[in-house]
């Protein structure tokens, strides 16, 4: 059965999910990366994307994600259209990989940035990576080179990180330094392993 041993890894954009993934993978956790799957499926669907949003978004059979992002984050109707195309395909691939992971009968993580927003994955436990809104904005601008307005648009397209924190089974506070993050990951690792024993 899919998702029996799964923990959804989520949080806001630029809260540090990738850093948490790296640390927890050192502890032996297996991951399914929804973003990686989404990028792969996005490129596989480049013809449909060209028909929906314009052929100028396609370069060498790959979708210009930054240009597409600028369109869908400015227009909620277009974002819904894109999600209707991609999300069922992404779900099917994640479910396929989850069945493989569940066979090991060990907890594993599925990195699903929009876990709470989508509400489509039947996963009971969730891990939210949290940071302050100020840090989130600063990291997003530094990491992706967005101006403040574009960065805020992306942050506001998601459920507030404080709300996600309230809904989570586990929370990793990533508002400090790397040493604090490692300690938080260690603490949560023990909680997860304890819950699945």
N, C-alpha and C positions, 0 to 999 in steps of 0.2 A: 504494500500500500504506500502511495506517495505521501510525503510530508510528515510521517509519523515521528521521526527523530529530528525534524527540522526546527531551527530557530531562525526567525527572520531578522536579519541585520538591517537596520534602517536608521534614520535620523534626518536632519535637514541637509541641504546641499552645502558642501564645504565644512561639515562638522568634524570630519576626520575618519570617515568609515574605512577608507583605504589603509590608513595607518593601523587601525584596529584589526583589519583583516590580516595585515602582515604579521602583527604581533601574535594574534590567535593562531595563525597557521604555524608559527614556530612551536606552539604548544600541541600541535598535532591535529588541529581541527581541519576538516575538509570544507571547501567552499564551493558554492555555485554562484557565479557572478552574473546577475541579471543584466547589468550594464553591458558586459562583454557580449552576452547573448543578443541584447537589443541592437548593438552596433552591427553585429553579424547579420541579423535579420533585416535591419534597415538597408544595408548594402544589397542583400539578396532581393529586396523589394524595390530596387532603384527605378525600375520601369513604372511601377505604380506611383512612386513618389513623383516622378517626372510628370505623369499625367495629372496628378492632384495639385502639385505646387509649381510646376514649370521645369523644363529640361535644363535650364541654366544652373540648377542645383546639383546636377550630376556631372562629375569629372572622372573620367576613366572607369565608368561603371560603379563609382562610389558616390555616396551622398555627401555633399558639403554640409556637415552637421551644424557648423556655426551659422551658416546662412539659413538653414532650415529652422534652427532654434530661434533666430531673430524673427522669423515669420510666425511660428506657433506660440511664442511667448508674448507676442503682441496681440494675438487674436485667439481667444478661448475656443471659438467655433472651429477654427483650423486645427487647434491642438486636439480637440475631441475627434476630429476626422482622422488625424494621424494615429491617435491612440486606438481607434476602432479598427484600423488596418493592422497595427503592429501587436497590440496586447494579446489577442488570442494566439498568435504564432509564438510569441515569447513565452506565454503560459505553457503551451504544449511542450516546448523544449525544456523548460525548467522542470515540469512534471516528469518528463522522460529521464532527466538526470537525477531527480529526487528518488525515483524508484530504485535506481542503481545504488545511491547512497544509503537508502533505508535498509537495503539488504545486509549492510554491515552492522546494523543495530547499535550504532554509536551516534551521539548528537553531532550534527553538522550545521553549517550556517548557509543561508541563502541571502545574498546581498540584494535586497529589494528596496531601492530608494523611495518608491512610492507605495510602500506596503499598506499604510493606513489609508492613503488617498484612494487606492484602487479597490481595496476590500475584496479582492478576488481569490486570494490564496488561503486555503483552509489550514493555516498554521497557528497553533495555539500560543506558542511562546515567541516573544519578540525582544530584541536587544536594540535599544536606542543609544546612539552616540550623540552626546549632548555637548554643546558649547554655548556661550552667550551670543546674543544677536549681534553685538558689536564685533566679536571675534569672527563670527560667521561671515559677516559682510566684508570685513577686512581680508580674510583668507580668500574669499571668492574673487574679490577684485585683484588681489595679488596673483592668485593661481591662474585665472583664466583671462586676465587683462580687461575685464569689463569695467565700464564706468559705473558710478554709484547707481544711476537710474536703472541700467540694464541688470546689474547685480540684484537690486531690490526686487525687480520684476520676477526674477527667477526664484528668489527666496519666498516672495508672496504667492507664487503659484503652488506652493506646498502648504500642508497643514503646519501651523506654528510648532516649532521644535519643543516649546514648553508643554503643549498639548500632547505631542508624541511621547514626551517624557512621562506624563501622567498615565498613558495607556500601556506603557512598556512593562514586560515581565522583568527585564534587567536593564540597568542604565550604566553606561560608561561616561563619566564626566571628563571631557577632553578640553577643559578650559585652563589647564595648567601646562606644565612642561612635559617633555617626553618621559621623564622619570615617573611623574605622577600618572601618565597614561599607562605605562607598563604596570604600575601597581594596581590601577583600575582593571586592566585586562586580566591580571593574575586573580584578583578577587572574583571577577565575573566568571572566569574559567572554572573556578572551584564551585561556584553556585550552579552553573550549568551541568557540570559532571555529577554533582550531588543530586540534582533534580531528575536525571535520567538513569540513576542507578536503581 
